[in-house]
Each structure stands twice: as C-alpha cells, then as structure tokens.
Amino acid sequence: MVKIVDFKTYERQDGSEFNVLIVQGGIEAVKSKETGKTYFTARKTSVPSTFDAVTCESLIGSDFGGSIKKVEVEPYEYTVPSTGEIITLTHSYQYVSEEESIVNSNVVREHEVI
C-alpha cells in the first residue's frame, strides 16, 4: 500500500501547469552505512496526474494498492538539501501498481530463457 502525502504543481515549457501526487510507501528498517545502526524510513516518489489542485488536495491521506520500488537509471547528479553536497546517483524510486508487480515477478524475460 502507498499513501498520498502531498502534491506539487509544475510548469511545462509551454507555460501550462500539471500536478504530481507525492506518494509514500510503508515503513522500512534500514542499516546506516556510516554508523551501522538501524533507522526507520519510508520511500517517497512523485506520480504525474491529470487532477487539478483542488482534487489533489482532497486526495491527501488516501491509501491505494501498489508499492515504491528502487530502480536503476542512467547516472544523474543530485544535490543533498541539508549539506549542498552534489552526488551522483544511479537509482530512483518509482510507483509500481499491484498488477504490474505481479506481472514483473511472474514473466520470464526472453534473455533468461535457455
């Protein structure tokens, strides 16, 4: 399950606006690479929508099926907000519906067939 926790409005190059819903997955226990101690976190990502701001606002707090998965992507630079440090990342988080997750875990990819 994921929960809609916020929304943001962005402007396209043509000047029109669109809204994205900010969704958050469940709590996860993660071990710090620096200290070795466990801490709790939750993955977040944004999902584009066709909703206006009023509808997006009304959806905050809604739960629905799916999860947020870590996926490999082309390397990109990211600025750490708290420190200003610029780092290179090779992953992002994406919303995956329950149906898509089932298909992805049960379909054998062509290059895996012997």
C-alpha positions in Angstrom: 0.0 0.0 0.0 1.0 3.6 -0.6 -0.4 6.8 0.8 -0.8 10.1 -0.9 1.0 12.6 1.4 1.3 15.7 -0.7 1.2 17.2 -4.2 3.2 19.7 -6.2 2.4 21.8 -9.2 5.0 22.1 -12.1 5.0 24.3 -15.2 5.6 22.8 -18.6 7.8 24.5 -21.3 4.6 25.8 -22.9 3.6 27.6 -19.7 0.7 25.2 -18.8 0.7 23.5 -15.4 0.3 20.0 -14.2 0.2 18.3 -10.8 2.1 15.4 -9.4 0.9 13.4 -6.4 3.6 12.6 -3.8 3.2 9.0 -2.6 4.9 7.3 0.3 5.3 3.6 1.0 5.3 1.8 4.3 7.9 2.0 7.0 11.3 0.2 6.4 14.2 -0.6 8.7 17.5 0.4 7.1 21.0 0.0 8.4 23.3 3.1 8.2 26.4 2.6 6.1 28.3 5.1 8.3 27.3 4.0 11.8 25.9 0.5 11.3 22.9 1.4 13.3 19.3 0.7 12.2 16.9 3.5 11.5 13.4 3.7 10.0 12.4 5.4 6.8 9.8 5.4 4.1 10.3 5.7 0.3 8.6 8.6 -1.5 8.2 9.4 -5.1 6.0 11.6 -7.3 3.4 10.4 -9.9 2.1 12.7 -12.6 -1.7 13.2 -12.6 -4.4 14.9 -14.6 -6.1 16.2 -11.5 -6.5 19.9 -10.6 -5.1 21.3 -7.3 -8.4 21.1 -5.5 -8.7 17.4 -6.4 -5.1 16.7 -5.4 -5.6 18.4 -2.1 -8.7 16.3 -1.4 -6.7 13.1 -2.2 -4.1 13.6 0.5 -4.3 10.8 3.1 -5.8 8.3 0.6 -4.3 4.8 0.5 -4.2 2.6 -2.5 -2.6 -0.6 -3.8 1.0 -0.7 -5.1 4.5 -0.1 -3.8 7.5 2.1 -4.4 10.5 0.2 -5.9 14.1 1.2 -6.3 15.1 1.1 -10.0 18.4 1.5 -11.8 18.6 4.6 -14.1 21.2 6.5 -16.0 23.6 8.3 -13.6 22.5 11.8 -12.6 23.7 14.5 -10.2 21.7 15.2 -7.0 22.3 18.0 -4.5 21.8 16.9 -0.9 19.5 19.5 0.6 20.9 19.5 4.1 24.6 19.9 3.1 24.6 21.2 -0.5 26.9 18.3 -1.5 26.5 17.2 -5.1 26.5 13.4 -5.5 25.9 11.0 -8.5 23.1 8.6 -8.2 22.3 5.6 -10.4 18.8 4.8 -9.0 15.4 6.4 -8.4 12.2 5.3 -6.8 9.1 4.6 -8.9 5.5 3.7 -8.1 4.5 0.2 -9.2 0.9 -0.9 -9.2 0.0 -4.3 -7.7 -0.9 -5.6 -11.2 2.5 -4.5 -12.7 4.3 -6.0 -9.7 2.6 -9.4 -10.3 3.4 -9.4 -14.0 7.0 -8.4 -13.4 7.6 -11.1 -10.9 5.9 -13.9 -13.0 7.1 -13.2 -16.5 10.3 -14.8 -17.7 12.3 -12.3 -19.8 13.4 -13.5 -23.2 17.2 -13.3 -22.4 16.6 -15.5 -19.4 15.2 -18.4 -21.3 17.7 -21.2 -22.0 
